[in-house]
Amino acid sequence: MPWQQVKAIRNADGSTSSVWEKWLAFSADPPYLSLYARWDPGMVIRRHGH
């Protein structure tokens, strides 16, 4: 299963940092998600809720 880029930001130095995910299992009923996530150095995501 390949990594999928789900979010990217441009850093102050012009480089990019990303979040990459592999979704292993997903169900709408009952709600369920299992995944691996990989964050590049420098990646920042604003505070948020789930």
N, C-alpha and C positions, 0 to 999 in steps of 0.2 A: 504494500500500500504506500503510495508516494505522499510526502509531506505537502500540505496545501498552505499557501500564504494567506492568512486571514486578516492581517492588519500590517501596515507599514508606515513609518514616519521618516522624515528627513531630519537628520541631526544638524547641529550648528556648523559642523565642519564639512557639510555637503554629503556625507555618507548616509546610508539608509540602515534602519534596524527594523526587524519584522518579528511577528508572532507566526509560528508555523504549527499546524495541527494535523493529526491523524485521527479521524473519527472511527472508533471501533464498534460502537453500538449506539443506536438511536431508536427511541420509541415515543410516539405521540400520546399513547394511552396504555399504561400509565406513563407520565412524562419521565424520560430517562435518557441520559447521555453519558457515554464513556469515551474519553479521548486521551491521547498523549498530546502535550503542548511543549513547544520548544521556543524560547525567547532569545533573540540575538542580544549581545551586549549593547547597552544604551537604550533598549526599548522601554518606553514608559507609557502606561495607559492611565488616563484620569480615573479617579475614584468612581465606581459605579456599583449598582446592585443587581442581584439576580433573583 
